[in-house]
């Protein structure tokens, strides 16, 4: 247990090491580094306690899958996590495009997704968007900003100051305003929506003060902030997801049509019911590509 000056020294040391590693990764080839990191985590990932958490989660979510199938999914999870770590420092090189002749450092958008973005542009009103820890979960944060919209992202600030500063410097030009989680986050996001800024956040983590939803047949607590903001502003809700392609170094991405919220007897958005709708959409995404979702965290508690 670190206390006092020891903790300060430890955090400073770890922060310096992490920032140095980020800079080194920036100089290296994204694909080669990602391939190496993915292969490394496939080897060492099963040694960590998170592997057991992931195995338990998958057994509960997919009771009909064999042990071999579960371990194959987990190998993909570790591979994906290693790649995300490397890809983070190369986010500025990744581009969203609908071109069939796109470079390899691109996230391919379907024509339907391009049309949906155009409808959002023509509508002229801000949206609130949700994403999940699927494939590279940093990439949905690039989507709205890179297509010319004003955007803000809710994020969890790393505990170590040097790492937090480095992450903020990297993300801000690509994602717009970064709003750290905290008691004032809902107010700040609400004001941004009122100013016409599109807001996005991840919506698939345990949230101790959340509302109960059902995810893969099991109750869990989910942050209702998306539904609360939509209720307050009467704005559209959209889902954003990125899927890793078979070569594991390229992606395709999409934005959904507006998610129809659940409404109460007075016609207002029902927060619990709408949060469940969002959770159900995310479950569908995960079922399509279970090896790309972060099963390693304790979603059910």
QUISULJO-V329060 format. One record per pair of residues at least 24 apart in sequence whose ideal C-beta (glycine too) atoms are under 6 Angstrom apart, sorted by the first residue. I is the first residue (numbers start at 1). GAP is how many residues later the second one is. If there is no record, write none. Layout:
BEGIN
I:GAP ; I:GAP
END
This chain:
BEGIN
11:149 ; 14:146 ; 15:145 ; 15:147 ; 15:148 ; 18:145 ; 19:143 ; 19:147 ; 22:67 ; 25:61 ; 25:64 ; 26:63 ; 30:60 ; 31:218 ; 33:53 ; 34:49 ; 34:52 ; 37:45 ; 37:48 ; 37:49 ; 38:41 ; 38:44 ; 38:45 ; 41:37 ; 41:40 ; 41:41 ; 42:33 ; 42:36 ; 42:37 ; 45:33 ; 50:246 ; 53:243 ; 54:241 ; 54:242 ; 57:238 ; 58:237 ; 61:155 ; 73:217 ; 73:218 ; 76:215 ; 77:214 ; 77:218 ; 80:212 ; 84:52 ; 87:49 ; 91:47 ; 91:83 ; 96:50 ; 107:32 ; 107:144 ; 107:146 ; 108:144 ; 109:144 ; 113:141 ; 113:142 ; 116:139 ; 117:30 ; 126:67 ; 126:70 ; 126:71 ; 126:72 ; 126:109 ; 127:71 ; 127:108 ; 127:109 ; 127:111 ; 128:71 ; 128:98 ; 128:101 ; 128:102 ; 128:107 ; 128:109 ; 129:71 ; 129:109 ; 129:111 ; 130:73 ; 130:96 ; 130:109 ; 130:148 ; 131:71 ; 131:109 ; 132:72 ; 132:150 ; 133:71 ; 133:161 ; 134:107 ; 134:151 ; 134:158 ; 134:159 ; 135:107 ; 135:108 ; 135:109 ; 135:157 ; 136:106 ; 139:103 ; 140:100 ; 140:102 ; 141:34 ; 142:32 ; 143:97 ; 144:54 ; 145:30 ; 145:31 ; 149:49 ; 150:47 ; 151:25 ; 151:47 ; 152:24 ; 152:25 ; 152:27 ; 152:40 ; 152:45 ; 152:47 ; 153:25 ; 153:47 ; 154:25 ; 154:47 ; 156:25 ; 190:42 ; 193:40 ; 203:75 ; 204:78 ; 206:93 ; 206:95 ; 211:61 ; 211:64 ; 213:62 ; 213:63 ; 213:66 ; 215:64 ; 215:68 ; 218:82 ; 220:79 ; 220:80 ; 222:53 ; 222:57 ; 224:47 ; 224:51 ; 227:44 ; 227:47 ; 227:48 ; 228:43 ; 230:39 ; 231:38 ; 239:42 ; 241:44 ; 243:46 ; 244:48
END
